[in-house]
């Protein structure tokens, strides 16, 4: 059962690869149409993002595939407290999102937003203005604050290291993020621990990180 709105071609490919699986689509968008109770009671797999039925209404459920990397929004639901395994995009999302973050840092350091505006306006400045407004900023030795130092944050830290960037990570102090119910619910991926090369502080010290950061990434 898929609660996510996807193109027909996506479902066609899924059906081709898994011919033995019967797929039911209930995109919970503007229509807000929920699955029929009888169908939900027979569902074995649920693909969703932020819609979760009560565990008692889906007794046959064998697994949940989230359309997100994080699981904060699942905490407190009856499915989280159940024995149903939960899978995330944690093994997929960190790499492209970290690359995007590093690309954005490089774009800012190399004045690319200004360069694009000048290019579109066909108004390239003279040498004096170029020196004043478009001189790149060296990022080696600069500090990147990463608010949300989970799998994506750690991958950003890994990519930042070759550029000589100093990383300050901010994460919650809730130990259940690293052990206990969370670890039992889903695979934390290859970056299971905190990067020892980064300074990691609890959320209560966010202001300190903000005052030290040349660039800020909010995950």
N, C-alpha and C positions, 0 to 999 in steps of 0.2 A: 504494500500500500504506500503510495507516494503522495505526500501532502504538498510537495514543492511544485511550482509551476515551471514546466520544462517544455521545450519545443517537441513537436510530434516526432521529429527525427531522432531525438534522444531516446524516446520510449521505443521507437522502432528498432533501434540498435540494441537496446536492452533486451527486447523480446527475441531478437535474432540470436543473441548470445546465451540467453537463458530460456529456451523454448518450453521447459518444464514448469516455469514460474508464471502464474497468472497475476497480472499487474492491474491494480485499480488506482485510478487517479482522482484525487480530491484536492485541487489547488486551492489553498485557503487564502485567496487574495481578496479582492473587493467583494466577491460574492459571499465569502465566509461560510460556504456550505461544508458542514462536517460529515464525516463518513456515517453511513447508516449503522446503527447499533449492532444489527445482525452480522454485517460484513466486518465490522471492527472486531467483534468477538471471535471471528475465524482468522484474522490476520496473523501471519507468522512474522513478517518483517515490516518495519515502519521507517520510511525515509521522510525526515522532517527537519525543520529548523527551530521553530519556536512554538509549535502546537503539540501538546502532549495529553493524551487521554488519561483518565484515571486507570490505574493498573488493573482494577477489578473489571473494567469494561473491555479489557483486551487480554483475556486469560491465556490465549494461545500464542502470545507474542514471544518470539525467540531472539529477537535482536532489533536494535534501533540504530539507524545510520543518520547522524547529524549532518547538516549542511554547513556546519561551523567548525572552527578549530577549538574554541573554548566550550566549557560546559557549565559556566556559572548560572545560566538561565534554566538549567535542568535541576539544579539543587533545590531541595524542598518539595519536589514533586513526588508523587507516589511511585512513579517509575524509577526515580533515582534510588528510592529505598527498596526497590524490588531486586530480584536476582537477574533481571533481563540485562544482557550485555549491551553496552553503548559504545559505538564507534564514532570517531570524529574525523575531520579533515586534517588532523594534526600532522599526519605524515605527508601531506600534499601542500598545504597552504604556506608553511614557513619559508620555503625556498623562493617562490615568486614574490611573496610579500616583502621578504628581506631585500631582495634585489631591487624592488620598487623603492624601498626606503633609502637604500644606498644611492640609487639613481637620483632621487630627489635631493639628497644632501649634496651630491656632486653638481647638480643643476644650480642649486642656490649658490654654492661656492664659486662656480664659474659664470655667474650672472646670466644664466640662460633665459630666465623670464624677460630680462631687459633686452637681451639680444634678439629674442623672438619678436618682441614688440617693435624694435627698431627695424628688423627685417621686414615685418609685415607692413610697416609704414614707409619702407624704402627711404629711410632717413638716417643713414649711417653717419655717426658723429665724426668730427675731426679728431686729430691725434690727441689734443689736450683733453677733450671730453672723454675720449676712450680710456685714457689713462686714469682719469678721475672716477669714472662710472663703471668701467667694464674690466678693470684689472681683477683677475681671479684671486680668490682668497685661498691660501694654503690650508688644507684640512689636516695635515699631519700635526699632531699635538692638540688639535681641537677636541672638545668634549661633547659627546652625544649622550643626552639623557633619554633613556628608554622607559617609558611609563607603561608597565605591564610586561614584566620580564619572565614570560613563559617560553613556550617553544619558539614562537616567532621572534620574541625579543632576543633569545639566545642565538638564533640564526643570524639576526642583524649584527650582534656582537661579533660573531665569527667572521662575517664578511667585512666588518669594520676594521678588524685587526691589521690586515695587510696595508691599509691606508694610514696607519699610525694614529688612528682615532682612539681616544680614551673613552671608555664606556662607563656610565653610571646607570645601573638598573634599579627600578622601583618595583617592588612586589609586595603583596599582602603578607602579613605575618602568620596567617592561618596555616598551621602545619598540615591540615588535611589536604592541602594542594599537593603535597609531596608524598603523603603516606595515607594509610587507612582506606577509607571508602573510595576516594578518588583513584588511587593506584589500583584498586581491585576492579574498578568500573571500566577503565579503558587503558590502552597502551600509551605510555607517556612519550614514546618515540625515542629516537637515538640520543637526543639531548636531554637525558633524564635528570641531570643535576645542574646546579648553577655554575656558569663559566667562572673558573677561579681567576681569570684575567680581568674580570669586570668587578667594579665595586657595586655591590647590591645592598640596598637599604630598604627598610619597611616604608609603607605608605606614609606613616607619620612624619617622615623626613623628606617629603616631596619638595617642600620649599627650598631646602638646601640644594637639591639636585637642580631645581629651576635656576637658582642664582649662579650655578657653576656651568650650565650647559650653553654651548654655542649653537647646538642644534637639538631639537626635541622631537622625538618620535613617540606618538601615543598609539599603543596597540590596544 
